[in-house]
Amino acid sequence: MNKKISLGLALALIFVAVAATVAVTMSVTMRTYNSIIKDLPGRAELYSAVSELDDIVRTNYYGEINNSLLNADLSGGYAEGLGDKYSYYMTAAQYSVYKDEMDGRKIGIGIIPFYDSVDMVLYVGEVSENSPAALSGLKKLDRITHIDEEAVTVYNYNDLIEKLTGDRLSSVTVTYVRGTETKTVSVVKGYTAQTVYTDLNGTVGYVHITDFYATTASQLEEAVNNLVGQGATSLIFDLRGTSNGTIANAASALDVLVPVASEGSGALATALSKDGSARQTFTADAESISMPMVVLVNSDTAGPGELFACDLRDYGKAQLVGEKTAGNGTMQEDFALSDGGAIVLTTAVIRPYMTETYNTVGLTPDTEVALSSEKRAKLLLLTHTEDDQYQKAYSMLTNTGE
């Protein structure tokens, strides 16, 4: 049976519906407005200060104003003014190089140069496999004496190193000494970055990870499989001085070694925003590698390097040997700007698999082994027998020594 309602009741229901709609609309509008207009008083104060300064300069400055340079310096100053050493501005050219680097593409010749300030000699610290340097015959511990026919000295070695690692030229000539032999080669720039270096000492595989780029996980998987194929039954991961790269790439590399996270945070890592919400979660699949492991760390192990070391210990797969780490448990992200540049910002704090945090406090090794200042200064050039931290890790894995 149909039921009729009075005109008054109908109007009342309409008014209630309209009121509810207006309330919802106002709520959504206010949230949208608040998200767009962030810290309006603070922004107004900042813009006023910059505007005042700009008016004075443009009215009174005698010289010509380079707006592009000025804008870049303003952007750089803004990032620096945050007081966070991990947040910074990049020009368009710098951002292009940064993106290539994070993708695993390098512009240089494929070496990690090391200047020994005691001997005043520029050494080849590492050579990337299949890089232009490797194909030109350069090897680790070669002594570089001249770059583009200019002798390497204590005064110019930094500038000359830029010719080996930067994009100033498409090729560069390198004169080096090996034993009693001196050679000069012309090396073309541009290669896929190698971030994983290995060797085998008996049944102990050594894996040096220099950076965490997009190509690191695949290189790590190949390296570990090759070592196992050659007879490795345990592994030493060297993360001393490793800080470059991203948390996401470190998580991808961890996925090569560890299974699904089933305890603790339930993830390899969780990036927590300022309000405590999960900005990003990093997970692993079921495959893992089971063998004794040790991770070498020092005070220059930071960011993605710390996450890798922390999670291997959290999973019960590895012990840490060396010195306390840097304590950068944050995540950075890059944001492109309209001028082609970008700003890299700290956007979250990292919660590892089991450990509550290593941010600001660092990771304390299970076995602390310090290097002398002389050895620390030449870490990249040390042989395994000269490296006290490596020797301790090796003895732990082989049940020899102490």
MARBABA-606458 format. One record per residue (C-alpha): x, y, z; residue number from 1. Coordinates in nm, 3 decimals. Layout:
BEGIN
       x       y       z   i
       X       Y       Z NUM
...
***
This chain:
BEGIN
       x       y       z   i
   0.000   0.000   0.000   1
   0.137   0.344  -0.095   2
   0.205   0.583   0.186   3
   0.196   0.958   0.136   4
   0.399   1.211   0.331   5
   0.301   1.566   0.402   6
   0.446   1.860   0.213   7
   0.606   1.986   0.534   8
   0.784   1.659   0.600   9
   0.908   1.647   0.241  10
   1.047   1.999   0.267  11
   1.212   1.914   0.600  12
   1.381   1.610   0.445  13
   1.504   1.822   0.155  14
   1.647   2.079   0.394  15
   1.824   1.807   0.593  16
   1.974   1.662   0.273  17
   2.089   2.006   0.156  18
   2.242   2.081   0.497  19
   2.427   1.749   0.499  20
   2.556   1.811   0.146  21
   2.675   2.160   0.238  22
   2.847   2.026   0.552  23
   3.026   1.752   0.358  24
   3.124   1.996   0.082  25
   3.259   2.247   0.334  26
   3.457   1.974   0.511  27
   3.611   1.849   0.186  28
   3.680   2.206   0.073  29
   3.854   2.293   0.400  30
   4.071   1.982   0.383  31
   4.162   2.060   0.024  32
   4.235   2.424   0.109  33
   4.450   2.325   0.405  34
   4.646   2.078   0.193  35
   4.711   2.342  -0.072  36
   4.781   2.636   0.156  37
   5.043   2.479   0.383  38
   5.180   2.702   0.660  39
   5.041   3.019   0.504  40
   5.188   3.259   0.767  41
   5.533   3.102   0.729  42
   5.520   3.124   0.351  43
   5.403   3.485   0.361  44
   5.692   3.578   0.590  45
   5.942   3.403   0.363  46
   5.808   3.559   0.042  47
   5.805   3.904   0.204  48
   6.170   3.873   0.310  49
   6.282   3.756  -0.035  50
   6.075   4.024  -0.207  51
   6.224   4.297   0.010  52
   6.577   4.178  -0.063  53
   6.505   4.147  -0.436  54
   6.362   4.501  -0.451  55
   6.673   4.646  -0.286  56
   6.911   4.453  -0.513  57
   6.731   4.533  -0.838  58
   6.707   4.902  -0.745  59
   7.063   4.952  -0.626  60
   7.293   4.677  -0.760  61
   7.546   4.807  -1.010  62
   7.619   4.479  -1.191  63
   7.411   4.264  -1.424  64
   7.179   4.009  -1.262  65
   7.192   3.655  -1.400  66
   6.841   3.534  -1.319  67
   6.916   3.167  -1.394  68
   7.214   3.168  -1.160  69
   7.023   3.365  -0.899  70
   6.727   3.124  -0.906  71
   6.958   2.824  -0.874  72
   7.138   2.979  -0.578  73
   6.806   3.070  -0.413  74
   6.686   2.713  -0.453  75
   7.013   2.579  -0.318  76
   6.997   2.819  -0.024  77
   6.639   2.714   0.054  78
   6.739   2.348   0.068  79
   7.046   2.428   0.277  80
   6.832   2.637   0.511  81
   6.638   2.324   0.611  82
   6.938   2.225   0.819  83
   6.925   1.866   0.691  84
   7.251   1.749   0.534  85
   7.064   1.484   0.336  86
   6.834   1.737   0.162  87
   6.979   1.939  -0.125  88
   6.907   2.113  -0.456  89
   7.037   2.005  -0.798  90
   7.058   2.204  -1.120  91
   6.914   2.054  -1.438  92
   7.258   1.927  -1.542  93
   7.325   1.778  -1.198  94
   6.981   1.616  -1.190  95
   7.040   1.452  -1.527  96
   7.364   1.298  -1.399  97
   7.192   1.196  -1.073  98
   6.912   1.013  -1.254  99
   7.160   0.830  -1.477 100
   7.363   0.734  -1.171 101
   7.064   0.598  -0.977 102
   6.973   0.396  -1.288 103
   7.324   0.252  -1.291 104
   7.462   0.453  -1.583 105
   7.796   0.624  -1.529 106
   7.970   0.890  -1.734 107
   8.331   0.836  -1.621 108
   8.583   0.575  -1.735 109
   8.491   0.308  -1.478 110
   8.736   0.333  -1.189 111
   8.719   0.432  -0.825 112
   9.025   0.657  -0.787 113
   9.205   0.689  -0.455 114
   9.461   0.958  -0.377 115
   9.710   0.856  -0.109 116
   9.799   1.184   0.063 117
  10.093   1.020   0.245 118
  10.265   0.876  -0.064 119
  10.114   1.155  -0.282 120
  10.010   0.900  -0.543 121
   9.680   0.858  -0.731 122
   9.589   0.489  -0.736 123
   9.322   0.290  -0.916 124
   9.111   0.166  -0.623 125
   8.862  -0.050  -0.816 126
   8.793  -0.113  -1.183 127
   8.440  -0.182  -1.307 128
   8.415  -0.500  -1.509 129
   8.375  -0.438  -1.885 130
   8.412  -0.063  -1.831 131
   8.620   0.154  -2.069 132
   8.901   0.152  -1.810 133
   8.900  -0.228  -1.786 134
   8.893  -0.267  -2.164 135
   9.187  -0.024  -2.185 136
   9.392  -0.243  -1.952 137
   9.375  -0.048  -1.625 138
   9.386  -0.263  -1.310 139
   9.346  -0.214  -0.937 140
   9.655  -0.055  -0.769 141
   9.788   0.093  -1.095 142
   9.950   0.431  -1.021 143
   9.813   0.713  -1.236 144
  10.083   0.971  -1.305 145
   9.929   1.189  -1.581 146
   9.576   1.271  -1.698 147
   9.547   1.439  -2.038 148
   9.926   1.482  -2.027 149
   9.905   1.683  -1.702 150
  10.109   1.545  -1.412 151
   9.906   1.452  -1.104 152
  10.009   1.655  -0.798 153
   9.877   1.725  -0.450 154
   9.746   2.056  -0.583 155
   9.549   1.939  -0.886 156
   9.448   1.578  -0.823 157
   9.087   1.669  -0.736 158
   9.038   1.854  -1.066 159
   9.206   1.576  -1.262 160
   8.993   1.309  -1.093 161
   8.686   1.493  -1.225 162
   8.814   1.422  -1.577 163
   8.803   1.050  -1.495 164
   8.461   1.050  -1.328 165
   8.276   1.349  -1.478 166
   8.138   1.450  -1.814 167
   8.372   1.727  -1.919 168
   8.508   1.532  -2.217 169
   8.403   1.231  -2.423 170
   8.747   1.071  -2.376 171
   9.057   1.118  -2.164 172
   9.420   1.002  -2.183 173
   9.562   0.826  -1.878 174
   9.928   0.750  -1.810 175
   9.982   0.482  -1.546 176
  10.261   0.278  -1.393 177
  10.247  -0.093  -1.311 178
  10.568  -0.229  -1.168 179
  10.841  -0.090  -1.391 180
  10.616  -0.046  -1.695 181
  10.458   0.287  -1.794 182
  10.166   0.305  -2.037 183
   9.943   0.576  -2.180 184
   9.592   0.489  -2.299 185
   9.300   0.688  -2.439 186
   8.979   0.597  -2.259 187
   8.624   0.674  -2.376 188
   8.368   0.767  -2.112 189
   8.031   0.607  -2.040 190
   7.947   0.264  -1.899 191
   7.705   0.065  -1.685 192
   7.810   0.112  -1.325 193
   7.949  -0.185  -1.141 194
   7.858  -0.165  -0.774 195
   7.944  -0.521  -0.668 196
   8.304  -0.650  -0.660 197
   8.400  -1.001  -0.549 198
   8.683  -1.243  -0.484 199
   8.717  -1.585  -0.324 200
   8.953  -1.675  -0.039 201
   8.935  -2.053   0.003 202
   8.567  -2.116   0.068 203
   8.494  -1.762   0.190 204
   8.341  -1.534  -0.071 205
   8.404  -1.160  -0.044 206
   8.139  -0.917  -0.176 207
   8.213  -0.544  -0.177 208
   7.901  -0.333  -0.242 209
   7.999   0.026  -0.320 210
   7.654   0.177  -0.399 211
   7.288   0.080  -0.411 212
   7.172   0.164  -0.764 213
   6.894   0.014  -0.978 214
   7.144  -0.241  -1.116 215
   7.286  -0.351  -0.779 216
   7.036  -0.630  -0.702 217
   7.094  -0.811  -1.033 218
   7.472  -0.769  -0.999 219
   7.457  -0.902  -0.643 220
   7.254  -1.207  -0.743 221
   7.496  -1.289  -1.024 222
   7.798  -1.232  -0.798 223
   7.670  -1.457  -0.517 224
   7.571  -1.733  -0.760 225
   7.917  -1.719  -0.920 226
   8.089  -1.740  -0.581 227
   7.875  -2.036  -0.476 228
   7.951  -2.202  -0.809 229
   8.323  -2.155  -0.738 230
   8.291  -2.327  -0.400 231
   8.203  -2.048  -0.154 232
   8.032  -2.180   0.160 233
   8.021  -1.847   0.349 234
   8.016  -1.478   0.260 235
   8.170  -1.152   0.381 236
   7.980  -0.840   0.272 237
   8.188  -0.523   0.281 238
   7.973  -0.212   0.332 239
   8.243   0.011   0.478 240
   8.202   0.358   0.332 241
   7.881   0.257   0.153 242
   7.613   0.526   0.170 243
   7.518   0.619  -0.186 244
   7.197   0.500  -0.353 245
   6.840   0.456  -0.234 246
   6.651   0.264   0.032 247
   6.440   0.103  -0.241 248
   6.750  -0.030  -0.417 249
   6.893  -0.158  -0.088 250
   6.566  -0.344  -0.026 251
   6.585  -0.499  -0.375 252
   6.939  -0.617  -0.301 253
   6.827  -0.763   0.034 254
   6.553  -0.953  -0.148 255
   6.828  -1.158  -0.315 256
   6.935  -1.293   0.024 257
   6.637  -1.301   0.262 258
   6.289  -1.461   0.259 259
   5.948  -1.305   0.317 260
   5.936  -1.089   0.629 261
   5.712  -1.278   0.871 262
   5.795  -1.112   1.204 263
   5.871  -0.768   1.342 264
   5.752  -0.495   1.109 265
   5.636  -0.754   0.856 266
   5.849  -0.591   0.585 267
   6.213  -0.548   0.486 268
   6.162  -0.183   0.571 269
   5.882   0.065   0.625 270
   5.923   0.433   0.546 271
   5.726   0.627   0.807 272
   5.610   0.983   0.734 273
   5.615   1.264   0.989 274
   5.262   1.174   1.103 275
   5.362   0.811   1.162 276
   5.180   0.669   0.860 277
   5.351   0.431   0.617 278
   5.472   0.632   0.319 279
   5.620   0.323   0.153 280
   5.666  -0.045   0.238 281
   5.941  -0.270   0.100 282
   5.884  -0.645   0.087 283
   6.069  -0.963  -0.017 284
   5.973  -1.285  -0.192 285
   6.016  -1.636  -0.052 286
   6.357  -1.722  -0.204 287
   6.665  -1.676   0.011 288
   7.027  -1.784   0.049 289
   7.131  -1.982   0.355 290
   7.498  -1.978   0.452 291
   7.705  -1.811   0.725 292
   7.756  -1.439   0.662 293
   7.943  -1.147   0.816 294
   7.897  -0.779   0.728 295
   8.184  -0.532   0.759 296
   8.072  -0.181   0.864 297
   8.231   0.143   0.979 298
   8.135   0.501   1.064 299
   8.093   0.580   0.693 300
   7.834   0.305   0.644 301
   7.511   0.504   0.616 302
   7.155   0.512   0.477 303
   7.094   0.220   0.239 304
   7.418   0.056   0.357 305
   7.291   0.058   0.715 306
   6.955  -0.090   0.615 307
   7.129  -0.376   0.431 308
   7.350  -0.452   0.732 309
   7.068  -0.411   0.985 310
   6.824  -0.639   0.806 311
   7.078  -0.916   0.748 312
   7.136  -0.917   1.123 313
   6.762  -0.886   1.201 314
   6.696  -1.197   0.991 315
   6.962  -1.383   1.189 316
   7.169  -1.431   0.875 317
   7.476  -1.224   0.959 318
   7.685  -1.074   1.235 319
   7.831  -0.725   1.205 320
   8.205  -0.667   1.241 321
   8.389  -0.335   1.250 322
   8.288   0.003   1.389 323
   7.962   0.178   1.476 324
   7.774   0.308   1.171 325
   7.671   0.664   1.084 326
   7.308   0.656   1.199 327
   7.122   0.780   0.890 328
   6.794   0.594   0.919 329
   6.599   0.822   0.687 330
   6.472   0.803   0.331 331
   6.527   1.065   0.064 332
   6.321   1.126  -0.250 333
   6.385   1.352  -0.548 334
   6.124   1.598  -0.676 335
   6.161   1.748  -1.023 336
   6.125   2.126  -1.060 337
   5.995   2.329  -1.354 338
   6.345   2.457  -1.440 339
   6.470   2.102  -1.500 340
   6.644   2.081  -1.165 341
   6.527   1.893  -0.860 342
   6.529   1.894  -0.483 343
   6.617   1.585  -0.283 344
   6.429   1.582   0.046 345
   6.424   1.364   0.354 346
   6.065   1.241   0.353 347
   6.055   0.956   0.605 348
   6.232   0.768   0.881 349
   6.309   0.400   0.818 350
   6.185   0.118   1.038 351
   6.383  -0.200   0.957 352
   6.263  -0.560   0.985 353
   6.310  -0.613   1.361 354
   6.525  -0.330   1.497 355
   6.320  -0.034   1.616 356
   6.547   0.221   1.448 357
   6.910   0.301   1.376 358
   6.842   0.666   1.297 359
   7.077   0.901   1.488 360
   7.211   0.609   1.697 361
   7.375   0.391   1.432 362
   7.437   0.016   1.444 363
   7.675  -0.125   1.702 364
   7.869  -0.423   1.561 365
   7.844  -0.764   1.728 366
   8.223  -0.770   1.721 367
   8.397  -0.432   1.733 368
   8.728  -0.412   1.551 369
   8.894  -0.076   1.495 370
   9.141   0.004   1.219 371
   9.442   0.222   1.280 372
   9.420   0.572   1.132 373
   9.687   0.476   0.877 374
   9.493   0.170   0.758 375
   9.162   0.355   0.762 376
   9.309   0.621   0.534 377
   9.414   0.350   0.285 378
   9.114   0.119   0.327 379
   9.049   0.083  -0.047 380
   9.411  -0.022  -0.106 381
   9.445  -0.277   0.175 382
   9.494  -0.642   0.092 383
   9.289  -0.891   0.291 384
   9.593  -0.987   0.500 385
   9.649  -0.621   0.594 386
   9.281  -0.564   0.682 387
   9.218  -0.639   1.051 388
   8.839  -0.620   1.013 389
   8.838  -0.860   0.718 390
   9.072  -1.096   0.904 391
   8.836  -1.106   1.205 392
   8.537  -1.182   0.981 393
   8.735  -1.451   0.799 394
   8.841  -1.619   1.125 395
   8.479  -1.618   1.247 396
   8.362  -1.794   0.931 397
   8.646  -2.047   0.919 398
   8.681  -2.103   1.298 399
   9.045  -2.001   1.283 400
   9.241  -1.744   1.480 401
   9.082  -1.590   1.786 402
***
